[in-house]
Amino acid sequence: PEAYNYASGSLGYPVLLNGVGIEVLQAGLLSEEDPSNPNYVHIVLTLTVTNESSDVVVPPGMTLVDNHNNIYVSWQEPLPYEAQLSMMPLSVNTGEGVTGNLVYIVPNSAAQDNLRLRWESDTHQSRIDVFLGPLGQRATP
């Protein structure tokens, strides 16, 4: 949206906009394949979200976007390896900072398509894109 403030960055560098900070610390493909769906990969992000704005930030609303503007939502259903992760909470309140994981299940072809994590908020009138770069294998959780 044109009236939004915009900021972008890359893996390992914090991006701050209108009191909201996002830093993607790690992004990788899960080393385990999903036998029920071999054409898709699980992407696990470790990120820190800080909120110094007056409004709540909702990390599970963050999406992955590829070069073709396909949008992938974070996975909210139970996962077999979820116990080894520290899932992001549903919200980050004013004055809080939280580090945790988000999981995305995307087609194999999208995994190498210049994916970026996008946070977009009407309330904050803001959009942040964090470019993930090439995704390598992540250790089994």
N, C-alpha and C positions, 0 to 999 in steps of 0.2 A: 504493500500500500504506500502511496506517495507521501502521505502525511506522517509516516513513521520515521523515527530516527533509526539509523542503521550503523552497525559496526560489524567487522569481520576479523577473523584471526585464524590461527592454525594450531595444530596439536601442540600441547606443552606450553602455550602462552595464554595468560589470562586476558579476557576481553571484558571491558566494563562499559556499560551504557545505562544511563538514567538510574544509577544506583544498583544495577544488577550485574553481577560478575559471573562469568562462566569460564572454567578452564578444563579442557579435556586432557586428562593426565595420560590415559592409555586407550587405544582403540585397536581391537584385534578380532580375528576370526576364531571362533571356538574350534579347538583342535578335534573335538568329537564331531562326527557327521551325524545328521539326523536321519536314521534309516527310513522313517516314515515319509520323509520329504527330501529326496536327494538333490533336487534342483534348487534348494534354498540353503543359505548359510546363516549361522547365528553370529551376529556382531555384538560384542560386549564392550561397552564404554565404561571407563572409570572417570568420573568428573567431579569437580567441586563447583557448587553453586553458592554464591553469597548474595544476600539481599539487604541492601541498605536503602531500599525504596520504601514508600509508605504502603505498598500493595503486596499481597502474597504472590510468590512465584510457584508455578506448578511444573516441576521437572518432567513428570510422565507425559506432559503435553508437548515435549520437545520431539521433533521429527528428524528423520534423515531424509535428505534430498539428494538426488543424483543429477548428472549433467543434463538429463532429459526432463528435469523438473518432476520426476516421479517422487511421490512423498510416501514415506514408510513410518508408521506410528510405532511407538515403543510397545513392547510386548507386555501385557498385563496379566496373562494367564499363568498358572503355576508351570514351572519348568523343572525337569528332573535334576538339574544341577543348582537350583536356586539357593539351596542351603549353603553353598560355598561362596555365594555372592553377598554383598551388602547393598540391597536394592535401595534406590533413591526413595525418599518419602513422597507422599502425594503433594506436600506443600512445604515451602521454605518461607517462614514468616520473617517479618521485618527484624533486622538485627541478627539473623542467623546465618551460619555458613555450614553446609553439609557436603560431605564427600560420600559418593556411593556409585552404584552401577545402574545403567540402563541397558536393556537388551533389545535388539532389533532383529527380525527375521526377514531377510531380503533375498531376491533371486540371485543366483550365482553371478549372473552378468552384471548386476548392479554393484557388487562388492568391489569391483575395480573401476568404477565409473565416477571417480572424483567426488565421493560422498562428502557431505557436510552436515553437521548437526545444526539444526535451526530451532531457535527459540523466538517465538513471535507472540506478542501480547497486545491486544487491543487496549487493555487497561493502562499499560505502560507506554503505549504508542511506540513500540520498539521492536526491532528485529535484529537478532545476532546470528551470524553464520560462522561456524568454526569448521574449517576445512581439515579433513582427517588425513589426507595424503594416502600413500599406499598402505594397505592393511596387511599385516603379517599374521602368522599363526599365533594365537595366544595359548598359553599352557592350559591344560584341562583344569577347570576350576576345582 
